[in-house]
Amino acid sequence: MFAVVRTGGKQYRVAPDTRITVERLPGAAGDRVELDVLLVADDGVLKSGNGLKATAEILAQNRGEKVIVFKKKRRHNYRRKRGHRQPQTVLRILSIG
């Protein structure tokens, strides 16, 4: 059994007891959150996820890998280097439905 959930403008395929890393969600480690279910597949049969929720536990609030943003305009001695680390939340899916 698996489901497709939506959070942070992205969709994730999840099953019970799987870990996913998503955009930052409010809450601390140990809190539980509910995610909207778009689709459920059980025994190979696809069903709509109308009104269903997936329950997940927040494992950690951390930041992703650093992304380097480098800007340059040639022949103008213009160079700018910046780094960015996106905030993330690590979830463990507890149940679907």
Secondary structure by P-SEA (a helix, b strand, c coil): cbbbbbcccbbbbbcccbbbbcccccccccbbbbbbbcbbbcccbbbbbccbbbbbbbcccccccbbbbbbbbccccbbbbbbbbbbbbbbbbcccc
